[in-house]
Amino acid sequence: MLFDYTGVAVAVLPVFRIHYKEYLVGLVNRHGIDPALVMTAEELCTLLERAEKKTRRRKRDESVSQHTRRLLDVRLTTAVVI
């Protein structure tokens, strides 16, 4: 059996990853944190595309912060699950 640097069996690591993700989701939900608020415009576009929502490219006269705000509005009105 292979072990990582901490001495934990490598085959067990995916189980820890699943529980760690569940732990993080619990923290986010318990504290009412919206991860989308710290995402970049590019990350928000990726999120929306994965949810098969239409995203628009940034307009020429639009700042990055305005574009991000518009993407957040799309996410909020279409109930995308993060």
Buried (B, 14 or more C-beta within 10 A) or exposed (E): EEEEEEEEEEEEEEEEEEEEEEEEEEEEEEEEEEEBEEBEBEBBBEBBEEBEBEBEEBEEEBEEEEBBEBBBEBBEEEEBEE
